[in-house]
Amino acid sequence: MADASASSANDQSLPETSSSCLTQATTAAHNFEVINFPLLEGMGLGKFVTSRNFSVGGCHWMIELFPDGDKADSKAHVSAYLSPQGGQAGERVKFSLSILGKDGQVAEQQNGQYTFVDSAIHGVGWSNFIEKSSLQPVLRGNNNRFTIRCVLTVIKPPRVEDAVSGAIAVPDCSRLTGASWRPELFGPMKEKAARHIKVDDVEPSTFEALLHFVYTDALPDDCGADGNVPPLQHLLVAADRYGLGRLRLMCEAKMCSSIDAETGATTLALAEQHHCVELKNACIRFISSRGVLGAVMKSEGFDHLAASCPFVLLDILDKLASQGV
C-alpha cells in the first residue's frame, strides 16, 4: 500500500487541481494626545473622553479614556479601551496601547488581541490601565500632557482560493510597437518567426495584467484591490523585466499607499532590488514608525529582507536614530 501511495503521489498524468490559503492584515497607528489631564480628574467614575474616529482594516475605531476609572475597583487607575465601530465576524485584531511622555518615552504599554464574533462589539482594553500615581511623573515632565498611542493590526479571515493554471488568450498584437518591450520578446526570438513564444518566470495572471496595461495604459481594476499587494509586486517585477517604465511607476505609486506590517519587508526588499527609490523611502518611513518595527520583524518576509538586503537594515536604524527612538 505504501508503494502504491508513493506511486500515486508522483504520477504526473493524474488530473491536477490546486488551492491556496491567503491571510491578509493591515497595521496602522493612531496618536491621541491628552492635554491638561489634571483638569479631567474628578469628572466621575465611568465618565470618559474619546479620540476621533480612525480607520484601520476597513473598520473605524476610537480610543476611550476614563480619567477616574470605569468601575469602583479601578478608581485609583486610569482605564483605557480600544472601541471598534463595527466589524466582520471572524476578523482578529492585535493591538497595543501605550502612554508616551516627553520626547515619546514609553511610560506604560499593554498588549491585547480580540476576535470579532458579531457586529455588536464593545471596547476592549484595561480597567487598570495605569495607576494615577504612576502617571504623575509623566505629567510633571511634560506640561501636564501625555499621548496614548495605539498600534493596531487587523487580520482578515483566511481566504481559500482555487489556483487556476492554463494558457492566456493573447489578443492581437498588431498595435504593439517594438520600442515598448525589451529583447526578451523582440531579440533573438524575433528572428525565428515562431508562432509561439514561451515566457518563463512570469505567472499567467501577472502576464495578463501586463498585457492589459499595454492595450489600455491602465492597471486592471482588481490589481492591488483590498490591499492585496503581492499581485502588484509581481507586476512591478514583470514591468521592470520588459522595460515598461510607466507601468513600473504605476505599480510603485500604488504600493506606496498599501504598505502594512505583513508586506512591508517584502515590498522594501523588492524596492531595493529594483531600484525603486520612492517606494524604498516610503517603506523605511513606515517601518521606522514607532511601534511598527516589531510587527514587521514578525512577518514572514523579514528574514528574506535581512538575508537579501542587509544594508537596508542600516537605513532603518539610521531613520530610527534620527527620530530619537
C-alpha positions in Angstrom: 0.0 0.0 0.0 2.9 2.4 0.8 4.4 1.8 -2.6 1.0 2.4 -4.3 0.6 5.7 -2.4 4.1 6.8 -3.4 3.4 5.9 -7.0 0.2 8.0 -7.0 1.9 10.9 -5.4 4.5 11.0 -8.2 2.1 10.2 -11.0 2.2 13.4 -13.2 -0.5 12.0 -15.5 -3.3 12.4 -12.9 -5.8 15.3 -13.2 -4.5 18.2 -11.1 -6.3 20.8 -9.1 -4.7 23.3 -6.6 -5.8 25.8 -4.0 -4.2 28.3 -1.7 -4.9 29.8 1.7 -4.4 33.6 1.8 -4.4 35.6 5.1 -4.1 39.4 4.9 -3.5 42.0 7.6 -3.3 45.8 7.9 -1.3 47.6 10.5 -1.6 51.3 11.4 -1.0 53.6 14.4 -3.1 56.4 15.9 -1.8 59.0 18.5 -4.3 60.5 20.9 -2.9 63.5 22.8 -4.4 64.3 26.2 -3.7 67.9 27.2 -4.2 69.3 30.7 -5.1 65.9 32.1 -5.4 67.1 35.7 -8.5 69.1 34.6 -10.1 65.8 33.6 -9.7 64.2 37.0 -12.8 64.4 39.1 -15.2 64.1 36.1 -16.5 60.9 37.7 -16.4 57.2 37.7 -17.3 55.7 34.4 -17.0 59.0 32.5 -14.7 59.0 29.6 -13.3 61.1 26.7 -12.5 59.7 23.3 -10.2 60.2 20.4 -11.6 61.0 17.0 -12.5 58.0 14.8 -9.7 56.5 12.8 -9.9 53.8 10.1 -7.8 50.6 10.0 -8.6 47.4 8.1 -12.0 48.7 6.8 -13.3 49.4 10.3 -13.5 52.6 12.4 -12.0 52.8 15.9 -11.8 55.1 18.9 -9.7 55.2 22.0 -11.7 55.6 25.2 -10.0 57.1 28.2 -11.6 57.0 31.7 -9.6 59.5 33.9 -11.3 58.3 37.1 -11.6 54.6 36.1 -14.5 52.8 34.6 -15.7 51.0 37.7 -15.4 51.1 41.5 -12.3 48.9 41.9 -10.4 50.9 39.3 -10.9 54.4 40.7 -7.2 54.6 41.6 -6.3 53.9 37.9 -6.9 55.4 34.5 -8.9 53.0 32.3 -8.3 52.8 28.6 -10.1 50.9 25.8 -10.0 50.4 22.1 -13.5 50.7 20.8 -14.3 49.3 17.3 -17.2 50.9 15.4 -18.4 47.8 13.6 -16.5 44.8 12.1 -16.9 41.5 10.4 -17.2 38.2 12.3 -14.0 36.2 12.1 -11.7 39.2 11.9 -8.9 39.2 14.5 -7.1 42.3 15.9 -3.9 42.6 17.7 -3.2 45.9 19.4 -1.1 47.8 21.9 -2.0 50.9 23.9 1.0 52.9 25.2 1.4 56.0 27.4 4.0 58.3 25.8 5.6 61.1 27.8 8.2 63.7 26.9 10.1 63.0 23.7 7.9 60.0 23.1 9.3 58.0 26.0 7.1 55.0 26.8 5.8 55.1 30.4 3.3 52.2 30.1 2.3 49.7 27.5 -0.4 47.0 27.3 -0.9 44.4 24.5 -4.1 42.6 23.6 -6.0 40.8 21.0 -9.6 40.2 20.1 -11.7 38.3 17.6 -15.0 39.7 16.3 -17.8 37.3 17.0 -20.6 39.7 15.7 -21.1 43.3 14.8 -22.2 44.3 18.3 -18.6 44.8 19.7 -17.8 46.8 22.8 -14.5 48.3 23.7 -11.6 46.0 24.6 -8.8 47.1 26.9 -7.9 47.5 30.5 -9.7 48.8 33.5 -6.5 49.2 35.5 -4.5 50.5 32.5 -2.1 52.7 34.6 -2.1 53.8 38.2 -2.7 57.5 38.7 0.4 57.7 40.9 2.5 56.2 38.1 1.1 58.8 35.7 2.2 61.8 37.8 5.9 61.8 36.9 4.9 61.7 33.2 2.6 64.8 33.7 5.2 66.7 35.7 7.8 66.2 33.0 5.6 67.0 30.1 3.5 70.1 31.0 0.5 68.0 32.2 0.0 66.2 29.0 0.7 62.7 27.5 -0.1 60.7 24.4 -1.9 57.4 24.1 -0.5 55.6 21.1 -2.5 52.7 19.6 -0.7 50.3 17.2 -3.4 48.1 15.6 -3.2 45.1 13.3 -6.5 43.9 11.7 -6.2 40.3 10.4 -8.8 39.3 7.9 -10.3 35.8 7.9 -8.2 33.3 5.8 -9.4 33.0 2.3 -9.1 29.8 0.3 -8.8 30.3 -3.5 -8.5 27.9 -6.4 -5.2 28.1 -8.2 -6.1 28.1 -11.9 -3.5 27.2 -14.4 -3.7 27.3 -18.2 -2.7 29.4 -21.2 -3.7 33.0 -21.6 -5.7 34.1 -24.7 -3.3 36.7 -26.0 -5.1 39.4 -28.0 -4.0 40.6 -31.5 -0.6 42.3 -31.1 -0.7 44.4 -34.3 -0.9 47.6 -32.2 2.3 46.9 -30.2 5.5 48.6 -31.1 8.9 47.2 -30.6 10.0 50.2 -28.5 7.7 49.1 -25.7 9.4 45.8 -25.0 12.9 44.6 -24.1 14.7 41.9 -26.2 13.1 39.1 -24.2 10.3 39.2 -26.8 11.9 41.1 -29.7 15.5 39.8 -29.6 16.8 36.5 -31.0 13.3 35.0 -30.8 12.1 37.5 -33.4 14.4 36.0 -36.0 12.9 32.6 -35.5 9.5 33.8 -36.6 7.9 31.5 -34.1 4.2 31.3 -33.7 4.5 30.6 -30.0 6.8 32.3 -27.5 7.4 30.6 -24.2 7.6 33.1 -21.3 9.3 31.7 -18.2 9.3 33.0 -14.6 6.0 35.1 -15.0 2.7 33.9 -13.7 -0.1 33.8 -16.2 -2.2 36.3 -14.1 0.8 38.7 -14.0 1.4 38.5 -17.7 -2.3 39.0 -18.4 -2.2 42.2 -16.2 0.9 43.3 -18.1 -1.0 42.9 -21.5 -4.0 44.7 -20.1 -1.7 47.7 -19.4 -0.1 47.5 -22.9 -3.6 47.8 -24.5 -5.3 50.1 -22.1 -2.5 52.1 -20.5 -4.1 51.3 -17.1 -3.9 48.7 -14.4 -6.6 46.1 -14.2 -9.4 47.1 -11.8 -8.7 44.3 -9.4 -4.9 44.7 -9.3 -4.0 45.5 -5.8 -7.6 45.7 -4.7 -8.4 45.4 -1.0 -4.8 45.9 -0.1 -3.7 42.7 -1.9 -0.1 43.7 -2.5 1.6 40.5 -3.9 0.0 40.9 -7.4 1.4 44.4 -7.6 4.8 43.2 -6.6 4.8 40.5 -9.3 3.6 43.0 -11.9 6.3 45.5 -11.0 9.0 42.8 -11.5 7.5 42.0 -14.9 7.3 45.7 -15.8 11.0 46.1 -14.9 11.9 43.0 -16.9 10.2 44.1 -20.1 11.1 47.8 -19.8 7.6 49.1 -19.2 8.7 52.2 -17.2 5.3 53.8 -16.9 3.7 50.5 -15.6 6.5 50.1 -13.1 5.9 53.7 -11.8 2.2 53.0 -11.5 2.8 49.8 -9.5 5.3 51.7 -7.3 2.8 54.5 -6.6 0.0 52.2 -5.7 2.2 50.1 -3.4 3.4 53.3 -1.6 -0.2 53.7 -0.3 -0.6 50.0 0.6 2.3 49.3 2.9 1.5 47.4 6.0 3.3 45.2 8.6 2.7 42.0 6.7 4.0 43.1 3.3 6.4 46.0 4.4 9.5 43.8 4.5 8.9 42.1 1.1 8.0 45.4 -0.5 11.2 47.0 0.8 13.3 44.1 -0.5 11.6 44.5 -3.9 12.2 48.2 -3.9 15.9 47.8 -3.1 16.4 45.1 -5.7 14.7 47.0 -8.5 16.0 50.5 -7.5 12.5 52.0 -6.7 13.7 54.9 -4.7 10.4 56.5 -3.7 8.9 53.1 -2.7 12.0 52.3 -0.7 11.8 55.6 1.2 8.1 55.1 1.9 8.7 51.6 3.3 11.5 52.8 5.5 9.3 55.7 6.8 6.5 53.2 7.6 8.8 50.5 9.2 10.6 53.2 11.3 7.3 54.5 12.7 7.0 54.0 16.5 5.6 50.6 17.4 5.6 49.2 13.8 9.1 47.7 13.5 8.3 44.9 16.0 5.3 43.8 13.9 7.3 43.9 10.7 10.1 41.8 12.2 7.5 39.1 13.0 6.3 38.9 9.3 7.3 36.1 7.0 9.2 38.5 4.7 11.6 40.0 7.3 14.1 37.1 7.3 14.3 37.4 3.5 14.8 41.1 3.7 17.7 40.7 6.2 19.3 38.0 4.1 19.0 39.6 0.7 19.3 43.3 1.5 21.2 43.6 4.8 22.3 47.2 4.2 18.7 48.3 4.1 18.5 47.4 7.8 21.2 50.1 8.4 18.9 52.6 6.6 16.1 51.6 9.0 18.4 52.0 12.0 19.6 55.4 10.8 16.0 56.5 10.4 15.1 55.4 13.9 18.2 57.2 15.3 17.2 60.4 13.6 13.9 60.2 15.3 15.5 59.6 18.7 14.0 56.1 19.1 
